[in-house]
C-alpha cells in the first residue's frame, strides 16, 4: 500500500552571470520545479569570494526577484540562499536548486536523500567568530536534522552553511576594535567559517563541547568537522543552514555519500567515494556514471603549514590573489579530472572543515 512521503529533488542549472535566472524560470514554467517546494538554492558565482564579493548578494537579489512572482515575501525568507563566490580555474558558475515534494510511495526500509534547513537569528558583530555563533549554529543543525527526519548523526553527510563576516562599519557599530573577534575583515571570514564548522561538529558529536572555546576557533587545526561546509559573506548577518543526509522516512532515487580529502591532491579518498556511490574506482567517470551525478560539494583551502606532502606551496604568500582563490582552482582541477565536469561546488576556506589543507567532499547521485 502506498503512503504519502517526501522526496528530495536536486537540479543543477547553468548561469551566464549572477543575475541570470533564466534556467530556473524555464524549469518552473515546464513544471520540473515547483517554487513552493524549494528549500535552498546554492550558487557558485564568479566573484572573488572575498569580503567585497558583491556577486553573492546580487545573485540572491536576482533569485528573490525571479521567485517573487510565485512566492510571498514570507515564503522567500524561509529559503536558504547560499552563494559561494569564486570560480577560479575552469570552475563553472551554476545554481543547485534543492526542492522537496510530497509523493505517494510504497514504504521501504531503504534510505533516501533527506534535507532539512534552518535560519538563525542575526548575530551582533561582537558575536561573529565566537562561541556564541558556535552554539547557535549547533542548535540550528539539530533543528534542521529534526526537519529532515534524521535521528542518527551518522546519517548526516553534509551540512552547508552561509555565515556572516565583520566589516569596518560593523566594527564601528559594535563599539570599536576591542569589542569584536578581529578587525581584519578577511580574517573575520575564516573565524566565522570556523565557528560555524565547530558548531556542526558539536551538533554531530564529532567533538566534545569540553574541547571547544573561543581560543580554539581559527587556531586549533586538529579540531574539525568531517561534514561541515561553511561560506562567509557580507550579504547576511545570521547563518543559513542546510543539512543533507539519508533517512528511511524519505523516498526517491537520490542518495548522498561523503568523504574527507586529507589534502588538496587526495584523489584516493574521492575515488573511494565514487566507488561506493557509482561503482567507479579509477580514471575519469564514464558518461553513464556522470549522468547519475546531481551535485558535487567540496571544501578547499591552502594548508597553513605551507606544504603539500612535503613540497612547499606559495598560496599563502601571494599578496595579489587570496589563498582561497588558489585553493578553489587547484582542487577544482583535481575534481574536474575525476568527474569529467566543471560545474562543481568548490568552496574556499576550510577552517575546521576537514584537516589542515583538506576538506569534506560530498556527492549527491542517483541510486542504481
C-alpha positions in Angstrom: 0.0 0.0 0.0 1.3 3.4 -0.9 1.6 6.2 1.6 2.4 9.9 1.5 6.1 10.6 1.9 8.7 13.2 1.0 11.2 13.2 -1.8 14.2 15.4 -2.4 15.0 16.7 -5.9 18.2 18.4 -6.9 18.5 20.5 -10.1 21.9 21.7 -11.3 21.3 24.7 -13.6 23.6 26.9 -15.7 24.0 30.7 -15.2 25.7 33.2 -17.5 26.1 35.6 -14.6 24.8 36.2 -11.1 21.7 37.9 -12.5 20.9 35.0 -14.9 17.9 33.1 -13.5 16.5 32.0 -16.9 17.2 28.3 -16.4 15.3 28.4 -13.1 12.4 30.2 -14.7 12.3 27.7 -17.6 12.3 24.7 -15.3 9.4 26.3 -13.3 7.4 27.0 -16.5 7.9 23.5 -17.7 6.8 22.1 -14.4 10.1 20.5 -13.4 10.4 22.7 -10.3 7.6 23.8 -8.0 8.6 27.1 -6.3 6.7 26.3 -3.1 8.9 23.2 -2.7 12.2 25.0 -2.9 14.2 24.6 0.4 17.5 26.0 -0.7 19.4 27.3 -3.7 23.2 27.1 -3.7 25.1 29.1 -6.2 28.7 29.3 -7.4 29.2 32.9 -8.6 32.1 34.4 -10.5 33.3 37.0 -8.0 36.5 36.9 -5.9 34.9 35.1 -3.0 36.4 37.6 -0.6 34.9 40.4 1.6 33.9 42.6 -1.3 32.4 39.9 -3.5 29.1 41.5 -4.2 28.2 38.9 -6.8 26.8 36.8 -4.0 24.3 39.5 -2.9 23.5 40.3 -6.5 22.7 36.6 -7.1 20.4 36.4 -4.1 18.6 39.6 -5.1 18.2 38.2 -8.7 16.8 34.9 -7.4 14.4 36.6 -5.0 13.1 38.9 -7.8 12.6 35.9 -10.1 10.8 33.8 -7.5 8.7 36.7 -6.1 6.1 36.2 -8.9 5.4 32.8 -7.4 6.1 33.2 -3.7 5.3 35.6 -0.9 8.0 37.5 0.9 7.4 35.3 3.9 8.0 32.2 1.8 11.1 33.7 0.2 12.5 34.5 3.7 12.3 30.8 4.5 14.5 29.7 1.6 18.3 29.3 2.2 20.1 31.3 -0.5 23.7 30.1 -0.1 26.1 31.8 -2.6 29.8 30.8 -2.7 31.9 33.3 -4.7 34.9 32.3 -6.8 35.1 30.1 -9.9 38.8 30.2 -10.4 40.4 28.0 -13.0 37.8 26.3 -15.1 35.1 26.1 -12.4 31.7 26.8 -13.9 29.2 29.2 -12.3 25.9 27.4 -11.6 22.9 27.0 -9.4 21.9 24.0 -7.3 18.2 24.0 -6.5 17.1 21.7 -3.7 13.4 21.0 -3.7 11.2 18.8 -1.7 7.9 17.3 -2.9 5.2 15.1 -1.4 4.7 11.8 -3.2 2.9 8.5 -2.8 5.3 5.7 -2.5 5.4 2.1 -1.2 7.0 2.0 2.2 10.6 0.7 2.1 13.4 0.2 4.6 15.8 1.8 2.0 17.0 5.2 3.0 16.8 8.2 0.5 18.3 11.7 0.3 16.7 13.9 3.0 17.1 17.6 3.5 16.3 20.0 6.4 17.1 23.6 6.9 17.1 26.4 9.5 17.9 30.1 9.6 19.4 31.5 12.8 18.8 34.9 14.2 21.1 37.8 13.1 24.3 38.0 15.1 25.7 41.1 16.7 29.1 42.0 15.2 30.8 41.0 18.5 29.3 37.5 18.3 30.7 36.6 14.9 33.6 34.1 15.1 32.9 33.3 18.8 31.3 30.6 20.9 28.0 32.4 20.7 27.9 31.7 17.0 29.1 28.2 17.5 26.4 27.4 20.0 23.6 28.9 17.9 24.8 27.1 14.8 24.7 23.8 16.7 21.1 24.5 17.7 20.3 25.2 14.1 21.9 22.0 12.8 19.9 20.0 15.3 16.7 21.7 14.2 17.5 21.0 10.5 18.1 17.4 11.3 14.7 17.1 13.0 13.1 18.7 9.9 14.9 16.1 7.8 13.7 13.2 10.0 17.3 12.3 10.6 17.8 10.8 14.1 21.2 9.3 13.8 24.1 11.8 13.3 25.9 9.2 11.2 23.2 9.6 8.5 24.2 13.3 8.1 26.6 13.5 5.2 27.0 17.3 4.5 26.0 20.5 6.3 26.1 23.6 4.1 26.2 26.9 5.9 26.2 30.5 4.8 27.6 32.7 7.6 28.3 36.4 8.1 31.6 38.4 8.4 32.9 41.5 10.0 33.2 44.8 8.1 34.7 48.1 9.2 31.2 49.5 9.6 30.2 46.6 11.8 33.3 47.2 13.9 32.1 50.8 14.4 28.6 49.7 15.3 30.0 47.2 17.8 31.8 49.9 19.7 35.4 49.5 18.4 38.1 47.0 17.9 38.1 45.7 21.5 34.5 44.5 21.1 35.0 42.2 18.1 36.9 39.0 17.4 39.1 40.7 14.8 39.2 44.0 12.8 40.8 42.2 9.9 37.8 41.8 7.6 39.3 39.0 5.6 40.4 37.1 8.8 36.8 37.5 10.1 35.6 35.3 7.2 37.8 32.5 8.5 36.7 32.9 12.1 33.1 32.9 11.1 33.5 29.8 9.0 35.5 28.2 11.8 32.9 28.9 14.5 30.1 27.6 12.2 32.1 24.4 11.4 32.7 23.7 15.1 29.0 24.3 15.7 28.4 21.5 13.2 31.0 19.3 14.9 29.3 19.9 18.2 25.8 19.1 16.9 27.0 15.9 15.2 29.0 14.8 18.2 32.3 14.9 16.3 34.0 16.9 19.1 33.1 17.1 22.7 32.0 20.6 23.8 34.6 20.3 26.5 37.3 21.0 23.9 35.5 24.0 22.3 36.3 27.6 23.3 36.9 31.0 21.7 40.6 30.4 21.9 40.3 27.3 19.7 38.4 28.9 16.9 40.7 29.6 14.0 43.8 28.3 15.8 43.5 24.6 16.7 43.5 22.8 13.3 43.2 19.4 15.0 39.6 20.2 15.7 37.3 19.8 12.7 34.1 18.5 11.3 34.2 16.0 8.5 30.8 17.1 7.2 30.7 20.9 7.5 31.0 23.3 4.6 30.8 27.0 5.6 31.0 30.0 3.4 31.1 33.6 4.7 29.6 36.6 3.0 28.8 40.3 3.6 25.2 39.8 2.4 23.7 38.5 5.7 24.1 38.7 9.5 22.8 35.3 10.5 23.5 31.8 9.4 21.6 29.8 6.8 21.9 26.0 7.4 21.1 23.1 5.1 21.5 19.6 6.4 21.8 16.8 3.8 21.7 13.1 4.7 19.8 9.9 4.4 16.5 8.9 6.1 14.2 5.9 5.9 11.3 8.4 6.2 12.1 9.8 2.7 11.7 8.2 -0.7 13.1 8.8 -4.1 16.0 7.9 -6.3 18.7 10.2 -4.8 21.3 9.4 -2.2 24.3 11.2 -0.8 27.8 10.0 0.3 30.8 11.9 1.6 34.5 11.6 2.2 37.2 13.8 3.6 40.1 14.9 1.4 43.2 14.8 3.6 45.0 17.3 1.4 44.5 19.2 -1.8 45.6 16.3 -4.0 43.9 13.5 -2.2 42.5 11.7 -5.2 42.3 8.4 -3.5 39.6 9.5 -1.0 37.5 10.9 -3.8 37.8 7.7 -5.8 36.7 5.7 -2.8 33.7 7.9 -2.6 32.8 7.5 -6.3 33.4 3.7 -5.9 30.8 3.5 -3.1 28.3 5.7 -4.9 28.8 4.9 -8.6 31.0 1.8 -8.8 33.8 3.9 -10.2 37.3 3.4 -8.8 39.8 4.7 -11.3 40.3 7.2 -14.1 37.5 9.6 -15.1 33.8 8.8 -14.8 32.2 7.2 -17.8 29.3 9.0 -19.4 26.7 6.7 -17.8 28.2 7.3 -14.4 28.5 11.1 -14.8 24.8 11.2 -15.8 23.9 9.9 -12.3 25.8 12.8 -10.6 23.4 15.5 -9.4 25.9 17.7 -7.4 29.5 17.7 -6.1 30.0 19.7 -2.9 33.6 20.3 -1.7 35.7 22.5 0.6 39.2 23.5 -0.3 41.9 25.6 1.4 45.7 26.2 1.3 47.4 24.2 4.0 48.6 26.6 6.8 51.7 24.5 7.1 52.8 25.9 3.8 53.4 22.4 2.4 51.5 19.8 0.5 53.1 16.3 1.1 56.4 17.8 2.0 56.5 20.2 -1.0 56.4 23.9 -0.4 53.4 25.8 -1.8 53.2 29.6 -2.3 49.4 30.1 -1.9 49.7 31.8 1.4 52.4 34.3 0.2 50.6 35.8 -2.7 49.8 39.4 -1.9 47.6 39.8 -5.1 45.4 36.8 -5.0 43.8 35.3 -1.9 44.9 31.8 -1.0 41.3 30.7 -1.0 41.2 31.5 -4.7 44.2 29.5 -5.4 42.8 26.5 -3.5 39.5 26.6 -5.3 41.1 26.5 -8.7 43.6 23.8 -7.6 41.1 21.4 -6.1 38.6 22.2 -8.8 41.1 20.9 -11.4 41.6 17.6 -9.5 37.9 17.0 -9.2 37.2 18.1 -12.7 39.6 15.4 -13.9 37.7 12.7 -11.9 34.1 13.8 -12.6 34.7 15.0 -16.2 32.7 18.1 -15.3 33.5 21.7 -14.2 30.1 22.6 -12.7 31.5 21.7 -9.2 30.5 23.5 -6.0 34.1 24.0 -4.7 34.1 26.5 -1.7 37.3 28.0 -0.4 38.3 28.5 3.2 38.0 25.3 5.2 38.8 26.3 8.7 37.8 23.4 11.0 36.3 21.7 7.9 38.5 18.7 7.5 42.2 18.6 8.3 44.5 21.4 7.6 44.8 21.7 3.8 42.0 19.2 3.1 38.2 19.3 3.4 35.0 17.4 3.1 33.6 16.2 -0.3 30.1 15.1 -0.8 28.4 13.5 -3.8 24.6 13.6 -4.5 23.7 11.0 -7.0 21.0 8.7 -8.5 20.9 5.3 -7.0 21.1 2.3 -9.4 
